[in-house]
Each structure stands twice: as structure tokens, then as C-alpha cells.
Amino acid sequence: MPESVYKIVEVVGSSPDSWEKAAAAAVKRASSSLRDLRIAQVVEQDIQIEGGKISAYRTKLKLSFKMED
């Protein structure tokens, strides 16, 4: 098996519905500009509050992708 090198970037997705949808939004958007995504690691989750109510769920991810030659 040939040697491989991967780069890791952090992205944050948000959703008014859930952390899972926030993560999915982040991966979907990142995949439009990064090729060969391999792993997504949830680093942090938080919520945005407005008027005493949750207005958004946010998920921070570390995404890895294979670097090209």
C-alpha cells in the first residue's frame, strides 16, 4: 500500500433543528470544495440562544481529506 498524507481542516455547521443536521450541512458544504473527504470528527457542539429559546444548533467538525500528488 502506498504512503498517504491527509490534511485536516475545521468547519462549523449550523441548523435550526439538530446537531446532526448541523454536521450534515457542514459536510455537504465542505464536500463541494474539498475532494476525497475521509473522516469527520465531532470536536464540539453548542447552541445559540435568542429570547430564552434555542435558535440554532452548531457542530464543529475536523474533516480530513487525502492530499493529491
PyMOL Python script that loads the backbone (N, CA, C, O; Angstrom):
from pymol import cmd

cmd.read_pdbstr("""\
ATOM      1  N   MET A   1       0.845  -1.184   0.000  1.00  0.00           N
ATOM      2  CA  MET A   1       0.000   0.000   0.000  1.00  0.00           C
ATOM      3  C   MET A   1       0.890   1.247   0.000  1.00  0.00           C
ATOM      4  O   MET A   1       1.792   1.357   0.830  1.00  0.00           O
ATOM      5  N   PRO A   2       0.648   2.185  -0.917  1.00  0.00           N
ATOM      6  CA  PRO A   2       1.462   3.391  -0.967  1.00  0.00           C
ATOM      7  C   PRO A   2       1.200   4.284   0.245  1.00  0.00           C
ATOM      8  O   PRO A   2       0.134   4.225   0.858  1.00  0.00           O
ATOM      9  N   GLU A   3       2.179   5.098   0.570  1.00  0.00           N
ATOM     10  CA  GLU A   3       2.027   6.027   1.682  1.00  0.00           C
ATOM     11  C   GLU A   3       1.034   7.115   1.306  1.00  0.00           C
ATOM     12  O   GLU A   3       0.926   7.501   0.142  1.00  0.00           O
ATOM     13  N   SER A   4       0.310   7.604   2.307  1.00  0.00           N
ATOM     14  CA  SER A   4      -0.673   8.653   2.071  1.00  0.00           C
ATOM     15  C   SER A   4      -0.489   9.767   3.090  1.00  0.00           C
ATOM     16  O   SER A   4       0.000   9.536   4.196  1.00  0.00           O
ATOM     17  N   VAL A   5      -0.880  10.962   2.711  1.00  0.00           N
ATOM     18  CA  VAL A   5      -0.858  12.117   3.605  1.00  0.00           C
ATOM     19  C   VAL A   5      -2.242  12.749   3.570  1.00  0.00           C
ATOM     20  O   VAL A   5      -2.846  12.900   2.508  1.00  0.00           O
ATOM     21  N   TYR A   6      -2.736  13.117   4.754  1.00  0.00           N
ATOM     22  CA  TYR A   6      -4.058  13.705   4.873  1.00  0.00           C
ATOM     23  C   TYR A   6      -3.955  15.082   5.514  1.00  0.00           C
ATOM     24  O   TYR A   6      -3.114  15.309   6.384  1.00  0.00           O
ATOM     25  N   LYS A   7      -4.797  15.979   5.090  1.00  0.00           N
ATOM     26  CA  LYS A   7      -4.883  17.312   5.675  1.00  0.00           C
ATOM     27  C   LYS A   7      -6.157  17.369   6.505  1.00  0.00           C
ATOM     28  O   LYS A   7      -7.161  16.746   6.160  1.00  0.00           O
ATOM     29  N   ILE A   8      -6.113  18.118   7.600  1.00  0.00           N
ATOM     30  CA  ILE A   8      -7.272  18.263   8.479  1.00  0.00           C
ATOM     31  C   ILE A   8      -7.667  19.730   8.531  1.00  0.00           C
ATOM     32  O   ILE A   8      -6.826  20.604   8.743  1.00  0.00           O
ATOM     33  N   VAL A   9      -8.955  19.992   8.334  1.00  0.00           N
ATOM     34  CA  VAL A   9      -9.499  21.343   8.447  1.00  0.00           C
ATOM     35  C   VAL A   9     -10.664  21.315   9.431  1.00  0.00           C
ATOM     36  O   VAL A   9     -11.295  20.277   9.632  1.00  0.00           O
ATOM     37  N   GLU A  10     -10.940  22.455  10.037  1.00  0.00           N
ATOM     38  CA  GLU A  10     -12.089  22.564  10.938  1.00  0.00           C
ATOM     39  C   GLU A  10     -13.174  23.384  10.260  1.00  0.00           C
ATOM     40  O   GLU A  10     -12.904  24.414   9.643  1.00  0.00           O
ATOM     41  N   VAL A  11     -14.393  22.914  10.386  1.00  0.00           N
ATOM     42  CA  VAL A  11     -15.559  23.622   9.858  1.00  0.00           C
ATOM     43  C   VAL A  11     -16.654  23.603  10.918  1.00  0.00           C
ATOM     44  O   VAL A  11     -16.671  22.738  11.794  1.00  0.00           O
ATOM     45  N   VAL A  12     -17.559  24.559  10.828  1.00  0.00           N
ATOM     46  CA  VAL A  12     -18.702  24.628  11.747  1.00  0.00           C
ATOM     47  C   VAL A  12     -19.965  24.694  10.910  1.00  0.00           C
ATOM     48  O   VAL A  12     -20.099  25.550  10.036  1.00  0.00           O
ATOM     49  N   GLY A  13     -20.891  23.784  11.182  1.00  0.00           N
ATOM     50  CA  GLY A  13     -22.192  23.795  10.521  1.00  0.00           C
ATOM     51  C   GLY A  13     -23.255  24.205  11.512  1.00  0.00           C
ATOM     52  O   GLY A  13     -23.102  24.001  12.716  1.00  0.00           O
ATOM     53  N   SER A  14     -24.335  24.784  11.013  1.00  0.00           N
ATOM     54  CA  SER A  14     -25.433  25.156  11.907  1.00  0.00           C
ATOM     55  C   SER A  14     -26.765  24.726  11.309  1.00  0.00           C
ATOM     56  O   SER A  14     -26.915  24.588  10.095  1.00  0.00           O
ATOM     57  N   SER A  15     -27.725  24.520  12.203  1.00  0.00           N
ATOM     58  CA  SER A  15     -29.069  24.103  11.801  1.00  0.00           C
ATOM     59  C   SER A  15     -30.051  24.548  12.875  1.00  0.00           C
ATOM     60  O   SER A  15     -29.716  24.525  14.059  1.00  0.00           O
ATOM     61  N   PRO A  16     -31.245  24.948  12.488  1.00  0.00           N
ATOM     62  CA  PRO A  16     -32.251  25.277  13.495  1.00  0.00           C
ATOM     63  C   PRO A  16     -32.874  24.032  14.127  1.00  0.00           C
ATOM     64  O   PRO A  16     -33.646  24.145  15.079  1.00  0.00           O
ATOM     65  N   ASP A  17     -32.540  22.825  13.596  1.00  0.00           N
ATOM     66  CA  ASP A  17     -33.224  21.603  14.019  1.00  0.00           C
ATOM     67  C   ASP A  17     -32.421  20.691  14.944  1.00  0.00           C
ATOM     68  O   ASP A  17     -32.955  20.216  15.946  1.00  0.00           O
ATOM     69  N   SER A  18     -31.133  20.433  14.624  1.00  0.00           N
ATOM     70  CA  SER A  18     -30.383  19.453  15.424  1.00  0.00           C
ATOM     71  C   SER A  18     -28.886  19.543  15.145  1.00  0.00           C
ATOM     72  O   SER A  18     -28.457  20.124  14.149  1.00  0.00           O
ATOM     73  N   TRP A  19     -28.091  18.945  16.061  1.00  0.00           N
ATOM     74  CA  TRP A  19     -26.648  18.862  15.856  1.00  0.00           C
ATOM     75  C   TRP A  19     -26.327  17.970  14.666  1.00  0.00           C
ATOM     76  O   TRP A  19     -25.379  18.242  13.929  1.00  0.00           O
ATOM     77  N   GLU A  20     -27.108  16.905  14.468  1.00  0.00           N
ATOM     78  CA  GLU A  20     -26.867  16.004  13.339  1.00  0.00           C
ATOM     79  C   GLU A  20     -27.047  16.732  12.012  1.00  0.00           C
ATOM     80  O   GLU A  20     -26.253  16.551  11.089  1.00  0.00           O
ATOM     81  N   LYS A  21     -28.083  17.547  11.916  1.00  0.00           N
ATOM     82  CA  LYS A  21     -28.308  18.298  10.679  1.00  0.00           C
ATOM     83  C   LYS A  21     -27.245  19.370  10.486  1.00  0.00           C
ATOM     84  O   LYS A  21     -26.875  19.687   9.356  1.00  0.00           O
ATOM     85  N   ALA A  22     -26.752  19.928  11.589  1.00  0.00           N
ATOM     86  CA  ALA A  22     -25.666  20.902  11.509  1.00  0.00           C
ATOM     87  C   ALA A  22     -24.405  20.235  10.964  1.00  0.00           C
ATOM     88  O   ALA A  22     -23.719  20.801  10.112  1.00  0.00           O
ATOM     89  N   ALA A  23     -24.099  19.033  11.455  1.00  0.00           N
ATOM     90  CA  ALA A  23     -22.935  18.288  10.970  1.00  0.00           C
ATOM     91  C   ALA A  23     -23.104  17.939   9.495  1.00  0.00           C
ATOM     92  O   ALA A  23     -22.165  18.072   8.711  1.00  0.00           O
ATOM     93  N   ALA A  24     -24.290  17.496   9.122  1.00  0.00           N
ATOM     94  CA  ALA A  24     -24.556  17.136   7.729  1.00  0.00           C
ATOM     95  C   ALA A  24     -24.401  18.349   6.810  1.00  0.00           C
ATOM     96  O   ALA A  24     -23.887  18.225   5.698  1.00  0.00           O
ATOM     97  N   ALA A  25     -24.841  19.511   7.267  1.00  0.00           N
ATOM     98  CA  ALA A  25     -24.699  20.734   6.470  1.00  0.00           C
ATOM     99  C   ALA A  25     -23.232  21.085   6.278  1.00  0.00           C
ATOM    100  O   ALA A  25     -22.830  21.503   5.192  1.00  0.00           O
ATOM    101  N   ALA A  26     -22.432  20.920   7.320  1.00  0.00           N
ATOM    102  CA  ALA A  26     -21.006  21.215   7.225  1.00  0.00           C
ATOM    103  C   ALA A  26     -20.312  20.276   6.237  1.00  0.00           C
ATOM    104  O   ALA A  26     -19.508  20.723   5.419  1.00  0.00           O
ATOM    105  N   VAL A  27     -20.616  18.990   6.310  1.00  0.00           N
ATOM    106  CA  VAL A  27     -20.002  18.016   5.407  1.00  0.00           C
ATOM    107  C   VAL A  27     -20.438  18.271   3.970  1.00  0.00           C
ATOM    108  O   VAL A  27     -19.622  18.218   3.050  1.00  0.00           O
ATOM    109  N   LYS A  28     -21.713  18.546   3.778  1.00  0.00           N
ATOM    110  CA  LYS A  28     -22.222  18.790   2.424  1.00  0.00           C
ATOM    111  C   LYS A  28     -21.537  19.996   1.790  1.00  0.00           C
ATOM    112  O   LYS A  28     -21.117  19.949   0.633  1.00  0.00           O
ATOM    113  N   ARG A  29     -21.431  21.068   2.553  1.00  0.00           N
ATOM    114  CA  ARG A  29     -20.800  22.283   2.016  1.00  0.00           C
ATOM    115  C   ARG A  29     -19.304  22.064   1.772  1.00  0.00           C
ATOM    116  O   ARG A  29     -18.779  22.469   0.735  1.00  0.00           O
ATOM    117  N   ALA A  30     -18.624  21.432   2.715  1.00  0.00           N
ATOM    118  CA  ALA A  30     -17.184  21.193   2.560  1.00  0.00           C
ATOM    119  C   ALA A  30     -16.907  20.291   1.360  1.00  0.00           C
ATOM    120  O   ALA A  30     -15.917  20.483   0.654  1.00  0.00           O
ATOM    121  N   SER A  31     -17.773  19.313   1.128  1.00  0.00           N
ATOM    122  CA  SER A  31     -17.544  18.383   0.025  1.00  0.00           C
ATOM    123  C   SER A  31     -17.693  19.045  -1.344  1.00  0.00           C
ATOM    124  O   SER A  31     -17.271  18.484  -2.356  1.00  0.00           O
ATOM    125  N   SER A  32     -18.291  20.235  -1.377  1.00  0.00           N
ATOM    126  CA  SER A  32     -18.407  20.931  -2.664  1.00  0.00           C
ATOM    127  C   SER A  32     -17.095  21.591  -3.075  1.00  0.00           C
ATOM    128  O   SER A  32     -16.907  21.918  -4.247  1.00  0.00           O
ATOM    129  N   SER A  33     -16.179  21.790  -2.113  1.00  0.00           N
ATOM    130  CA  SER A  33     -14.902  22.401  -2.479  1.00  0.00           C
ATOM    131  C   SER A  33     -13.683  21.550  -2.102  1.00  0.00           C
ATOM    132  O   SER A  33     -12.569  21.846  -2.532  1.00  0.00           O
ATOM    133  N   LEU A  34     -13.884  20.509  -1.311  1.00  0.00           N
ATOM    134  CA  LEU A  34     -12.785  19.610  -0.939  1.00  0.00           C
ATOM    135  C   LEU A  34     -13.071  18.229  -1.520  1.00  0.00           C
ATOM    136  O   LEU A  34     -14.184  17.715  -1.409  1.00  0.00           O
ATOM    137  N   ARG A  35     -12.058  17.639  -2.137  1.00  0.00           N
ATOM    138  CA  ARG A  35     -12.242  16.312  -2.724  1.00  0.00           C
ATOM    139  C   ARG A  35     -11.728  15.239  -1.776  1.00  0.00           C
ATOM    140  O   ARG A  35     -10.828  15.474  -0.969  1.00  0.00           O
ATOM    141  N   ASP A  36     -12.307  14.087  -1.890  1.00  0.00           N
ATOM    142  CA  ASP A  36     -11.830  12.895  -1.198  1.00  0.00           C
ATOM    143  C   ASP A  36     -11.868  13.025   0.322  1.00  0.00           C
ATOM    144  O   ASP A  36     -10.924  12.640   1.013  1.00  0.00           O
ATOM    145  N   LEU A  37     -12.982  13.578   0.839  1.00  0.00           N
ATOM    146  CA  LEU A  37     -13.147  13.631   2.297  1.00  0.00           C
ATOM    147  C   LEU A  37     -13.164  12.216   2.843  1.00  0.00           C
ATOM    148  O   LEU A  37     -13.760  11.322   2.242  1.00  0.00           O
ATOM    149  N   ARG A  38     -12.513  12.007   3.982  1.00  0.00           N
ATOM    150  CA  ARG A  38     -12.385  10.662   4.529  1.00  0.00           C
ATOM    151  C   ARG A  38     -13.052  10.502   5.886  1.00  0.00           C
ATOM    152  O   ARG A  38     -13.839   9.577   6.079  1.00  0.00           O
ATOM    153  N   ILE A  39     -12.750  11.388   6.828  1.00  0.00           N
ATOM    154  CA  ILE A  39     -13.210  11.237   8.199  1.00  0.00           C
ATOM    155  C   ILE A  39     -13.746  12.573   8.695  1.00  0.00           C
ATOM    156  O   ILE A  39     -13.187  13.625   8.383  1.00  0.00           O
ATOM    157  N   ALA A  40     -14.825  12.534   9.464  1.00  0.00           N
ATOM    158  CA  ALA A  40     -15.334  13.715  10.158  1.00  0.00           C
ATOM    159  C   ALA A  40     -15.377  13.384  11.646  1.00  0.00           C
ATOM    160  O   ALA A  40     -16.004  12.410  12.062  1.00  0.00           O
ATOM    161  N   GLN A  41     -14.704  14.206  12.435  1.00  0.00           N
ATOM    162  CA  GLN A  41     -14.673  14.020  13.878  1.00  0.00           C
ATOM    163  C   GLN A  41     -15.387  15.198  14.530  1.00  0.00           C
ATOM    164  O   GLN A  41     -15.023  16.351  14.298  1.00  0.00           O
ATOM    165  N   VAL A  42     -16.406  14.913  15.347  1.00  0.00           N
ATOM    166  CA  VAL A  42     -17.103  15.971  16.068  1.00  0.00           C
ATOM    167  C   VAL A  42     -16.191  16.458  17.188  1.00  0.00           C
ATOM    168  O   VAL A  42     -15.786  15.687  18.058  1.00  0.00           O
ATOM    169  N   VAL A  43     -15.877  17.747  17.151  1.00  0.00           N
ATOM    170  CA  VAL A  43     -14.983  18.342  18.128  1.00  0.00           C
ATOM    171  C   VAL A  43     -15.766  19.035  19.235  1.00  0.00           C
ATOM    172  O   VAL A  43     -15.396  18.975  20.407  1.00  0.00           O
ATOM    173  N   GLU A  44     -16.847  19.690  18.846  1.00  0.00           N
ATOM    174  CA  GLU A  44     -17.599  20.500  19.804  1.00  0.00           C
ATOM    175  C   GLU A  44     -19.023  20.687  19.304  1.00  0.00           C
ATOM    176  O   GLU A  44     -19.274  20.738  18.099  1.00  0.00           O
ATOM    177  N   GLN A  45     -19.934  20.787  20.232  1.00  0.00           N
ATOM    178  CA  GLN A  45     -21.322  21.100  19.898  1.00  0.00           C
ATOM    179  C   GLN A  45     -21.773  22.212  20.833  1.00  0.00           C
ATOM    180  O   GLN A  45     -21.466  22.201  22.025  1.00  0.00           O
ATOM    181  N   ASP A  46     -22.506  23.174  20.276  1.00  0.00           N
ATOM    182  CA  ASP A  46     -23.080  24.207  21.125  1.00  0.00           C
ATOM    183  C   ASP A  46     -24.409  24.658  20.523  1.00  0.00           C
ATOM    184  O   ASP A  46     -24.791  24.255  19.424  1.00  0.00           O
ATOM    185  N   ILE A  47     -25.086  25.495  21.273  1.00  0.00           N
ATOM    186  CA  ILE A  47     -26.362  26.023  20.790  1.00  0.00           C
ATOM    187  C   ILE A  47     -26.343  27.536  20.893  1.00  0.00           C
ATOM    188  O   ILE A  47     -25.682  28.119  21.753  1.00  0.00           O
ATOM    189  N   GLN A  48     -27.082  28.146  19.999  1.00  0.00           N
ATOM    190  CA  GLN A  48     -27.253  29.587  20.014  1.00  0.00           C
ATOM    191  C   GLN A  48     -28.624  29.857  20.621  1.00  0.00           C
ATOM    192  O   GLN A  48     -29.604  29.201  20.266  1.00  0.00           O
ATOM    193  N   ILE A  49     -28.695  30.816  21.533  1.00  0.00           N
ATOM    194  CA  ILE A  49     -29.941  31.100  22.252  1.00  0.00           C
ATOM    195  C   ILE A  49     -30.368  32.534  21.972  1.00  0.00           C
ATOM    196  O   ILE A  49     -29.569  33.466  22.069  1.00  0.00           O
ATOM    197  N   GLU A  50     -31.620  32.692  21.629  1.00  0.00           N
ATOM    198  CA  GLU A  50     -32.198  34.014  21.414  1.00  0.00           C
ATOM    199  C   GLU A  50     -33.557  34.059  22.096  1.00  0.00           C
ATOM    200  O   GLU A  50     -34.403  33.197  21.861  1.00  0.00           O
ATOM    201  N   GLY A  51     -33.764  35.050  22.930  1.00  0.00           N
ATOM    202  CA  GLY A  51     -35.047  35.195  23.621  1.00  0.00           C
ATOM    203  C   GLY A  51     -35.367  34.027  24.537  1.00  0.00           C
ATOM    204  O   GLY A  51     -36.533  33.686  24.736  1.00  0.00           O
ATOM    205  N   GLY A  52     -34.328  33.416  25.094  1.00  0.00           N
ATOM    206  CA  GLY A  52     -34.541  32.291  26.001  1.00  0.00           C
ATOM    207  C   GLY A  52     -34.842  30.975  25.312  1.00  0.00           C
ATOM    208  O   GLY A  52     -35.161  29.989  25.977  1.00  0.00           O
ATOM    209  N   LYS A  53     -34.747  30.941  23.982  1.00  0.00           N
ATOM    210  CA  LYS A  53     -35.034  29.723  23.228  1.00  0.00           C
ATOM    211  C   LYS A  53     -33.867  29.390  22.307  1.00  0.00           C
ATOM    212  O   LYS A  53     -33.112  30.270  21.893  1.00  0.00           O
ATOM    213  N   ILE A  54     -33.733  28.118  21.997  1.00  0.00           N
ATOM    214  CA  ILE A  54     -32.689  27.678  21.073  1.00  0.00           C
ATOM    215  C   ILE A  54     -33.029  28.169  19.668  1.00  0.00           C
ATOM    216  O   ILE A  54     -34.106  27.898  19.138  1.00  0.00           O
ATOM    217  N   SER A  55     -32.075  28.904  19.077  1.00  0.00           N
ATOM    218  CA  SER A  55     -32.297  29.381  17.711  1.00  0.00           C
ATOM    219  C   SER A  55     -31.460  28.597  16.697  1.00  0.00           C
ATOM    220  O   SER A  55     -31.798  28.550  15.515  1.00  0.00           O
ATOM    221  N   ALA A  56     -30.360  27.977  17.164  1.00  0.00           N
ATOM    222  CA  ALA A  56     -29.534  27.199  16.236  1.00  0.00           C
ATOM    223  C   ALA A  56     -28.668  26.212  17.008  1.00  0.00           C
ATOM    224  O   ALA A  56     -28.201  26.488  18.113  1.00  0.00           O
ATOM    225  N   TYR A  57     -28.472  25.060  16.390  1.00  0.00           N
ATOM    226  CA  TYR A  57     -27.528  24.050  16.871  1.00  0.00           C
ATOM    227  C   TYR A  57     -26.281  24.185  16.011  1.00  0.00           C
ATOM    228  O   TYR A  57     -26.375  24.316  14.791  1.00  0.00           O
ATOM    229  N   ARG A  58     -25.108  24.154  16.646  1.00  0.00           N
ATOM    230  CA  ARG A  58     -23.859  24.277  15.894  1.00  0.00           C
ATOM    231  C   ARG A  58     -22.956  23.098  16.227  1.00  0.00           C
ATOM    232  O   ARG A  58     -22.815  22.703  17.384  1.00  0.00           O
ATOM    233  N   THR A  59     -22.352  22.552  15.185  1.00  0.00           N
ATOM    234  CA  THR A  59     -21.434  21.421  15.340  1.00  0.00           C
ATOM    235  C   THR A  59     -20.117  21.763  14.667  1.00  0.00           C
ATOM    236  O   THR A  59     -20.074  22.087  13.480  1.00  0.00           O
ATOM    237  N   LYS A  60     -19.035  21.686  15.447  1.00  0.00           N
ATOM    238  CA  LYS A  60     -17.691  21.900  14.901  1.00  0.00           C
ATOM    239  C   LYS A  60     -17.104  20.537  14.572  1.00  0.00           C
ATOM    240  O   LYS A  60     -17.124  19.623  15.397  1.00  0.00           O
ATOM    241  N   LEU A  61     -16.581  20.412  13.356  1.00  0.00           N
ATOM    242  CA  LEU A  61     -16.014  19.151  12.885  1.00  0.00           C
ATOM    243  C   LEU A  61     -14.569  19.343  12.436  1.00  0.00           C
ATOM    244  O   LEU A  61     -14.199  20.400  11.925  1.00  0.00           O
ATOM    245  N   LYS A  62     -13.767  18.313  12.634  1.00  0.00           N
ATOM    246  CA  LYS A  62     -12.473  18.209  11.982  1.00  0.00           C
ATOM    247  C   LYS A  62     -12.678  17.254  10.818  1.00  0.00           C
ATOM    248  O   LYS A  62     -13.082  16.107  11.010  1.00  0.00           O
ATOM    249  N   LEU A  63     -12.401  17.725   9.621  1.00  0.00           N
ATOM    250  CA  LEU A  63     -12.553  16.918   8.417  1.00  0.00           C
ATOM    251  C   LEU A  63     -11.168  16.594   7.865  1.00  0.00           C
ATOM    252  O   LEU A  63     -10.296  17.461   7.810  1.00  0.00           O
ATOM    253  N   SER A  64     -10.973  15.351   7.460  1.00  0.00           N
ATOM    254  CA  SER A  64      -9.707  15.002   6.833  1.00  0.00           C
ATOM    255  C   SER A  64      -9.953  14.589   5.386  1.00  0.00           C
ATOM    256  O   SER A  64     -10.961  13.969   5.045  1.00  0.00           O
ATOM    257  N   PHE A  65      -8.988  14.963   4.556  1.00  0.00           N
ATOM    258  CA  PHE A  65      -9.052  14.573   3.154  1.00  0.00           C
ATOM    259  C   PHE A  65      -7.650  14.233   2.671  1.00  0.00           C
ATOM    260  O   PHE A  65      -6.660  14.772   3.166  1.00  0.00           O
ATOM    261  N   LYS A  66      -7.582  13.352   1.717  1.00  0.00           N
ATOM    262  CA  LYS A  66      -6.303  12.890   1.179  1.00  0.00           C
ATOM    263  C   LYS A  66      -5.699  13.961   0.279  1.00  0.00           C
ATOM    264  O   LYS A  66      -6.364  14.485  -0.615  1.00  0.00           O
ATOM    265  N   MET A  67      -4.442  14.275   0.523  1.00  0.00           N
ATOM    266  CA  MET A  67      -3.762  15.257  -0.308  1.00  0.00           C
ATOM    267  C   MET A  67      -3.344  14.585  -1.618  1.00  0.00           C
ATOM    268  O   MET A  67      -2.904  13.436  -1.636  1.00  0.00           O
ATOM    269  N   GLU A  68      -3.492  15.327  -2.698  1.00  0.00           N
ATOM    270  CA  GLU A  68      -3.146  14.805  -4.010  1.00  0.00           C
ATOM    271  C   GLU A  68      -1.669  15.017  -4.291  1.00  0.00           C
ATOM    272  O   GLU A  68      -1.033  15.903  -3.722  1.00  0.00           O
ATOM    273  N   ASP A  69      -1.132  14.183  -5.185  1.00  0.00           N
ATOM    274  CA  ASP A  69       0.272  14.332  -5.588  1.00  0.00           C
ATOM    275  C   ASP A  69       0.467  15.554  -6.435  1.00  0.00           C
ATOM    276  O   ASP A  69       1.586  15.835  -6.864  1.00  0.00           O
TER     277      ASP A  69
END
""", "prot")
cmd.dss("prot")
cmd.show_as("cartoon", "prot")
cmd.util.cbc("prot")
cmd.orient("prot")
